[in-house]
Amino acid sequence: MSFLITLVDEDVNFQCEANQTILDAALQQGVTLSYGCKNGLCGSCIGTFISGQIEYPNGQPDGINADEVSNHQALFCKATPLSDLSIKVKVIKEEIQEIKNLPARVKEIKYLSEDVIQLVLQLPSVEPFDFKAGQWIYFVLKDGRKRAFSIANSPNDKNELELQIRHAPGGIFTDFVFNNLKPGALLKIEGPHGSFFNQQDESPVLLVAGGTGFAPIKGILEEIVKQETKQPIHLFWGLRSKKDLYLQQLINTWVKDYGISYTPVLSEPEKEDAWKGNTGFVHQAVLEQFPQLSNFAVYMAGPPQMIDACKQSFISAGLDKNKLYYDSFDYSTDAIDAMKKEAK
């Protein structure tokens, strides 16, 4: 049985099978709803159903709270229809590239910090891989399990992908990457995924990263500077301590050559850091410099606690929620594997 899904603000409708998620049905029929993790965690696909009924076959996902449910909101990456539906949800107007499964050869492995590796993948020259800066890929493991990582570079004619991978000790995939992976190895990837990318907005730009959330932010920033845009660009990056900062020379080059404003923020600087810069939470540092955000477009990527704090405080500071773009780095499966292992 199939149901009709109508997007009330878009004059668009599509069919969805009873056992199919609304997001999957939309993507299959060329309607690109906003989405991120597709696991019901990041909240990027949240919307409101005006009429009709939905259900979550595997239980209510963690990325939606009781208040949102009571206000008839839903995460469409996990919701399936029980009837015809009328919904309101953010739709991405730009065409999303074809999702492909490709082999990828490891070209370079480089430590960026003591627990973050830069991994450069060489894709087949005969198979173009079109993506937008800020999107992500899956690594497909031999047993079929998948691990998601953001692309840290903008599209290039070398057909290369750059990733920034943090070690989750005890995690199957990152243990392999840090302990066994060598240049020349062949991996399998799937992508690109996600609707987090440069929206070509002419407003002043705020880029906010937390930890390795810097990866997609870096890709978006690379693309913006290539376009020789005229709008002001401000980069904020929240980390724990000074040893976690990496690629500072690259960022300093952006500051010098393109006039980008850069503010690193450390939440727990160590005594030996002798840190004189900003401390605390990154969203507080943003608001100290820019207490009124009504004229900005904001791109942010990082852990869910940072994303939630930024969303609430930035909208309270006047940010148009339609100019707020984010990628929530929820616990990777590797991190969950590691925590389960430690609990045993």
DOPAVEX-103423 format. One record per residue (C-alpha): residue number from 1; residue in one letter; y, z, x. Coordinates in nm, 3 decimals, decimal comma. Example, Ala and Ser with C-alpha at 12.3 -4.5 7.8 and 13.67 -1.06 7.14 Angstrom:
DOPAVEX-103423
ATOM:1:a:-0,450:0,780:1,230
ATOM:2:s:-0,106:0,714:1,367
//
This chain:
DOPAVEX-103423
ATOM:1:m:0,000:0,000:0,000
ATOM:2:s:0,349:-0,079:0,125
ATOM:3:f:0,690:0,052:0,025
ATOM:4:l:1,041:-0,095:0,037
ATOM:5:i:1,281:0,079:0,276
ATOM:6:t:1,649:0,009:0,208
ATOM:7:l:1,929:0,091:0,453
ATOM:8:v:2,210:0,170:0,214
ATOM:9:d:2,500:0,118:0,457
ATOM:10:e:2,360:-0,199:0,612
ATOM:11:d:2,248:-0,413:0,317
ATOM:12:v:1,911:-0,439:0,495
ATOM:13:n:1,560:-0,370:0,371
ATOM:14:f:1,207:-0,397:0,511
ATOM:15:q:0,850:-0,316:0,415
ATOM:16:c:0,662:-0,013:0,548
ATOM:17:e:0,293:0,060:0,506
ATOM:18:a:0,194:0,400:0,371
ATOM:19:n:0,032:0,501:0,700
ATOM:20:q:0,310:0,360:0,920
ATOM:21:t:0,616:0,539:1,054
ATOM:22:i:0,946:0,410:0,925
ATOM:23:l:1,070:0,351:1,280
ATOM:24:d:0,766:0,142:1,376
ATOM:25:a:0,796:-0,067:1,061
ATOM:26:a:1,165:-0,130:1,126
ATOM:27:l:1,112:-0,232:1,488
ATOM:28:q:0,825:-0,466:1,397
ATOM:29:q:1,052:-0,645:1,152
ATOM:30:g:1,349:-0,678:1,384
ATOM:31:v:1,552:-0,385:1,253
ATOM:32:t:1,647:-0,166:1,547
ATOM:33:l:1,697:0,192:1,437
ATOM:34:s:1,833:0,433:1,695
ATOM:35:y:1,546:0,604:1,878
ATOM:36:g:1,454:0,779:2,198
ATOM:37:c:1,126:0,959:2,273
ATOM:38:k:0,930:0,846:1,960
ATOM:39:n:0,759:1,187:1,976
ATOM:40:g:0,968:1,374:1,720
ATOM:41:l:1,145:1,578:1,986
ATOM:42:c:1,474:1,421:2,091
ATOM:43:g:1,633:1,373:1,747
ATOM:44:s:1,777:1,029:1,826
ATOM:45:c:1,619:0,872:1,516
ATOM:46:i:1,746:1,131:1,267
ATOM:47:g:1,883:1,005:0,938
ATOM:48:t:1,914:1,091:0,571
ATOM:49:f:1,697:0,973:0,285
ATOM:50:i:1,907:0,920:-0,028
ATOM:51:s:1,618:0,861:-0,263
ATOM:52:g:1,242:0,863:-0,242
ATOM:53:q:0,992:1,084:-0,061
ATOM:54:i:0,855:1,104:0,293
ATOM:55:e:0,594:1,308:0,472
ATOM:56:y:0,498:1,401:0,828
ATOM:57:p:0,122:1,337:0,856
ATOM:58:n:0,096:1,552:1,171
ATOM:59:g:0,328:1,827:1,052
ATOM:60:q:0,703:1,871:1,076
ATOM:61:p:0,817:1,765:1,426
ATOM:62:d:0,994:2,008:1,658
ATOM:63:g:1,306:1,793:1,682
ATOM:64:i:1,430:1,877:1,331
ATOM:65:n:1,532:2,218:1,199
ATOM:66:a:1,515:2,382:0,856
ATOM:67:d:1,883:2,318:0,776
ATOM:68:e:1,843:1,948:0,847
ATOM:69:v:1,531:1,930:0,632
ATOM:70:s:1,710:2,103:0,344
ATOM:71:n:1,988:1,844:0,373
ATOM:72:h:1,732:1,564:0,322
ATOM:73:q:1,738:1,454:0,682
ATOM:74:a:1,431:1,319:0,856
ATOM:75:l:1,305:1,198:1,193
ATOM:76:f:1,198:0,844:1,117
ATOM:77:c:0,982:0,812:1,430
ATOM:78:k:0,734:1,052:1,264
ATOM:79:a:0,808:1,015:0,892
ATOM:80:t:0,592:0,794:0,671
ATOM:81:p:0,688:0,690:0,315
ATOM:82:l:0,534:0,822:-0,006
ATOM:83:s:0,749:0,590:-0,219
ATOM:84:d:1,023:0,330:-0,190
ATOM:85:l:1,310:0,480:0,009
ATOM:86:s:1,685:0,446:0,042
ATOM:87:i:1,801:0,588:0,377
ATOM:88:k:2,106:0,621:0,599
ATOM:89:v:2,041:0,599:0,973
ATOM:90:k:2,215:0,463:1,281
ATOM:91:v:2,126:0,099:1,342
ATOM:92:i:2,161:-0,068:1,682
ATOM:93:k:2,332:-0,402:1,636
ATOM:94:e:2,237:-0,551:1,971
ATOM:95:e:1,905:-0,724:2,010
ATOM:96:i:1,640:-0,510:2,179
ATOM:97:q:1,421:-0,681:2,437
ATOM:98:e:1,054:-0,758:2,390
ATOM:99:i:0,821:-0,473:2,487
ATOM:100:k:0,575:-0,587:2,753
ATOM:101:n:0,276:-0,448:2,941
ATOM:102:l:0,301:-0,545:3,308
ATOM:103:p:0,160:-0,456:3,648
ATOM:104:a:0,416:-0,302:3,884
ATOM:105:r:0,373:-0,267:4,258
ATOM:106:v:0,523:0,035:4,435
ATOM:107:k:0,783:-0,103:4,675
ATOM:108:e:0,945:0,218:4,799
ATOM:109:i:0,905:0,595:4,771
ATOM:110:k:1,194:0,812:4,888
ATOM:111:y:1,270:1,181:4,853
ATOM:112:l:1,609:1,241:4,690
ATOM:113:s:1,572:1,620:4,696
ATOM:114:e:1,284:1,860:4,757
ATOM:115:d:1,138:1,796:4,409
ATOM:116:v:1,278:1,455:4,307
ATOM:117:i:1,144:1,120:4,427
ATOM:118:q:1,305:0,781:4,394
ATOM:119:l:1,038:0,527:4,307
ATOM:120:v:1,117:0,155:4,333
ATOM:121:l:0,882:-0,080:4,149
ATOM:122:q:0,849:-0,454:4,208
ATOM:123:l:0,764:-0,646:3,891
ATOM:124:p:0,592:-0,988:3,884
ATOM:125:s:0,836:-1,268:3,962
ATOM:126:v:0,664:-1,496:3,710
ATOM:127:e:0,711:-1,252:3,420
ATOM:128:p:1,078:-1,167:3,347
ATOM:129:f:1,131:-0,809:3,237
ATOM:130:d:1,451:-0,788:3,035
ATOM:131:f:1,597:-0,443:2,980
ATOM:132:k:1,927:-0,269:2,921
ATOM:133:a:2,059:-0,007:3,161
ATOM:134:g:1,967:0,336:3,021
ATOM:135:q:1,635:0,240:2,863
ATOM:136:w:1,296:0,382:2,969
ATOM:137:i:0,939:0,277:3,041
ATOM:138:y:0,593:0,422:3,007
ATOM:139:f:0,346:0,446:3,290
ATOM:140:v:0,009:0,373:3,129
ATOM:141:l:-0,263:0,580:3,298
ATOM:142:k:-0,623:0,468:3,342
ATOM:143:d:-0,738:0,688:3,053
ATOM:144:g:-0,475:0,539:2,822
ATOM:145:r:-0,236:0,834:2,834
ATOM:146:k:0,131:0,754:2,889
ATOM:147:r:0,417:0,910:3,086
ATOM:148:a:0,780:0,819:3,010
ATOM:149:f:1,057:0,782:3,269
ATOM:150:s:1,409:0,642:3,246
ATOM:151:i:1,515:0,336:3,440
ATOM:152:a:1,776:0,440:3,697
ATOM:153:n:1,923:0,101:3,779
ATOM:154:s:2,096:-0,180:3,594
ATOM:155:p:1,928:-0,520:3,548
ATOM:156:n:1,908:-0,720:3,872
ATOM:157:d:1,784:-1,055:3,997
ATOM:158:k:1,525:-0,884:4,223
ATOM:159:n:1,310:-0,790:3,920
ATOM:160:e:1,299:-0,429:4,044
ATOM:161:l:1,299:-0,099:3,858
ATOM:162:e:1,422:0,226:4,008
ATOM:163:l:1,302:0,562:3,873
ATOM:164:q:1,383:0,924:3,956
ATOM:165:i:1,076:1,145:3,912
ATOM:166:r:1,088:1,523:3,923
ATOM:167:h:0,771:1,706:4,029
ATOM:168:a:0,606:1,915:3,758
ATOM:169:p:0,351:2,112:3,968
ATOM:170:g:0,013:2,098:3,798
ATOM:171:g:0,105:1,788:3,599
ATOM:172:i:-0,150:1,512:3,631
ATOM:173:f:0,089:1,224:3,687
ATOM:174:t:0,362:1,382:3,898
ATOM:175:d:0,106:1,557:4,119
ATOM:176:f:-0,041:1,212:4,184
ATOM:177:v:0,302:1,060:4,254
ATOM:178:f:0,404:1,333:4,499
ATOM:179:n:0,070:1,381:4,673
ATOM:180:n:-0,121:1,053:4,662
ATOM:181:l:0,093:0,755:4,563
ATOM:182:k:0,166:0,510:4,845
ATOM:183:p:0,378:0,195:4,880
ATOM:184:g:0,175:-0,108:4,778
ATOM:185:a:-0,010:0,072:4,498
ATOM:186:l:-0,038:-0,111:4,167
ATOM:187:l:0,059:0,068:3,846
ATOM:188:k:0,076:-0,039:3,483
ATOM:189:i:0,397:-0,008:3,283
ATOM:190:e:0,501:-0,063:2,922
ATOM:191:g:0,856:-0,122:2,810
ATOM:192:p:1,144:-0,130:2,781
ATOM:193:h:1,192:0,141:2,520
ATOM:194:g:1,483:0,326:2,365
ATOM:195:s:1,827:0,258:2,219
ATOM:196:f:2,024:0,450:2,482
ATOM:197:f:2,232:0,193:2,668
ATOM:198:n:2,589:0,077:2,725
ATOM:199:q:2,746:-0,008:2,388
ATOM:200:q:3,032:-0,209:2,542
ATOM:201:d:3,283:0,035:2,396
ATOM:202:e:3,640:-0,003:2,529
ATOM:203:s:3,720:0,367:2,486
ATOM:204:p:3,753:0,600:2,787
ATOM:205:v:3,397:0,688:2,892
ATOM:206:l:3,245:1,031:2,949
ATOM:207:l:2,905:1,029:3,122
ATOM:208:v:2,725:1,365:3,110
ATOM:209:a:2,397:1,424:3,293
ATOM:210:g:2,169:1,723:3,332
ATOM:211:g:1,912:1,723:3,613
ATOM:212:t:1,723:1,393:3,634
ATOM:213:g:1,908:1,290:3,321
ATOM:214:f:2,125:1,137:3,591
ATOM:215:a:1,876:0,846:3,608
ATOM:216:p:1,977:0,655:3,292
ATOM:217:i:2,340:0,762:3,338
ATOM:218:k:2,332:0,601:3,684
ATOM:219:g:2,200:0,277:3,537
ATOM:220:i:2,470:0,270:3,269
ATOM:221:l:2,741:0,349:3,524
ATOM:222:e:2,619:0,071:3,755
ATOM:223:e:2,647:-0,174:3,468
ATOM:224:i:2,995:-0,058:3,369
ATOM:225:v:3,136:-0,094:3,721
ATOM:226:k:2,978:-0,441:3,753
ATOM:227:q:3,175:-0,545:3,447
ATOM:228:e:3,500:-0,439:3,619
ATOM:229:t:3,602:-0,250:3,309
ATOM:230:k:3,953:-0,110:3,283
ATOM:231:q:3,888:0,208:3,085
ATOM:232:p:3,881:0,548:3,262
ATOM:233:i:3,532:0,673:3,353
ATOM:234:h:3,446:1,039:3,403
ATOM:235:l:3,107:1,157:3,532
ATOM:236:f:2,986:1,516:3,486
ATOM:237:w:2,652:1,625:3,634
ATOM:238:g:2,498:1,965:3,570
ATOM:239:l:2,237:2,104:3,810
ATOM:240:r:2,107:2,442:3,917
ATOM:241:s:2,220:2,470:4,281
ATOM:242:k:2,363:2,261:4,563
ATOM:243:k:2,020:2,159:4,696
ATOM:244:d:1,956:1,980:4,366
ATOM:245:l:2,248:1,742:4,417
ATOM:246:y:2,137:1,401:4,538
ATOM:247:l:2,284:1,052:4,586
ATOM:248:q:2,621:1,211:4,656
ATOM:249:q:2,718:0,938:4,902
ATOM:250:l:2,664:0,676:4,632
ATOM:251:i:2,873:0,871:4,383
ATOM:252:n:3,149:0,917:4,641
ATOM:253:t:3,151:0,539:4,689
ATOM:254:w:3,198:0,492:4,315
ATOM:255:v:3,485:0,741:4,323
ATOM:256:k:3,651:0,562:4,615
ATOM:257:d:3,592:0,201:4,512
ATOM:258:y:3,619:0,221:4,133
ATOM:259:g:3,838:0,524:4,068
ATOM:260:i:3,568:0,716:3,883
ATOM:261:s:3,631:1,086:3,822
ATOM:262:y:3,333:1,304:3,922
ATOM:263:t:3,264:1,671:3,846
ATOM:264:p:2,937:1,834:3,960
ATOM:265:v:2,860:2,162:3,782
ATOM:266:l:2,615:2,421:3,917
ATOM:267:s:2,464:2,673:3,679
ATOM:268:e:2,306:2,900:3,946
ATOM:269:p:2,463:2,830:4,287
ATOM:270:e:2,300:3,018:4,572
ATOM:271:k:2,496:3,239:4,811
ATOM:272:e:2,442:3,003:5,101
ATOM:273:d:2,588:2,717:4,893
ATOM:274:a:2,937:2,866:4,936
ATOM:275:w:3,012:2,664:4,623
ATOM:276:k:3,379:2,636:4,525
ATOM:277:g:3,335:2,379:4,249
ATOM:278:n:3,263:2,420:3,879
ATOM:279:t:2,994:2,664:3,767
ATOM:280:g:2,834:2,743:3,434
ATOM:281:f:2,734:2,496:3,163
ATOM:282:v:2,823:2,131:3,196
ATOM:283:h:2,960:2,097:2,840
ATOM:284:q:3,206:2,378:2,912
ATOM:285:a:3,328:2,195:3,223
ATOM:286:v:3,383:1,882:3,014
ATOM:287:l:3,589:2,066:2,755
ATOM:288:e:3,796:2,245:3,019
ATOM:289:q:3,915:1,908:3,142
ATOM:290:f:3,914:1,727:2,806
ATOM:291:p:3,961:1,970:2,514
ATOM:292:q:4,028:1,680:2,275
ATOM:293:l:3,762:1,406:2,266
ATOM:294:s:3,869:1,190:1,973
ATOM:295:n:3,946:0,889:2,193
ATOM:296:f:3,625:0,895:2,401
ATOM:297:a:3,283:0,735:2,399
ATOM:298:v:3,021:0,977:2,535
ATOM:299:y:2,686:0,898:2,698
ATOM:300:m:2,467:1,194:2,789
ATOM:301:a:2,114:1,250:2,912
ATOM:302:g:1,933:1,568:3,005
ATOM:303:p:1,731:1,860:2,867
ATOM:304:p:1,743:1,933:2,493
ATOM:305:q:1,939:2,257:2,533
ATOM:306:m:2,218:2,067:2,710
ATOM:307:i:2,213:1,784:2,456
ATOM:308:d:2,234:2,025:2,160
ATOM:309:a:2,520:2,224:2,316
ATOM:310:c:2,710:1,906:2,398
ATOM:311:k:2,663:1,754:2,052
ATOM:312:q:2,792:2,060:1,871
ATOM:313:s:3,087:2,133:2,099
ATOM:314:f:3,196:1,771:2,149
ATOM:315:i:3,201:1,692:1,777
ATOM:316:s:3,399:2,014:1,722
ATOM:317:a:3,643:1,881:1,982
ATOM:318:g:3,703:1,570:1,775
ATOM:319:l:3,444:1,326:1,911
ATOM:320:d:3,346:1,056:1,664
ATOM:321:k:2,970:1,106:1,620
ATOM:322:n:2,932:0,727:1,605
ATOM:323:k:3,054:0,716:1,966
ATOM:324:l:2,805:0,975:2,085
ATOM:325:y:2,501:0,826:2,257
ATOM:326:y:2,229:1,040:2,411
ATOM:327:d:1,881:1,061:2,556
ATOM:328:s:1,719:1,403:2,526
ATOM:329:f:1,478:1,472:2,813
ATOM:330:d:1,233:1,689:2,624
ATOM:331:y:0,934:1,840:2,801
ATOM:332:s:0,727:1,563:2,953
ATOM:333:t:0,356:1,568:2,890
ATOM:334:d:0,317:1,651:3,258
ATOM:335:a:0,533:1,961:3,221
ATOM:336:i:0,334:2,068:2,915
ATOM:337:d:0,008:2,008:3,105
ATOM:338:a:0,138:2,225:3,387
ATOM:339:m:0,241:2,509:3,154
ATOM:340:k:-0,099:2,502:2,980
ATOM:341:k:-0,272:2,514:3,318
ATOM:342:e:-0,065:2,812:3,431
ATOM:343:a:-0,143:2,992:3,103
ATOM:344:k:-0,520:2,973:3,159
//
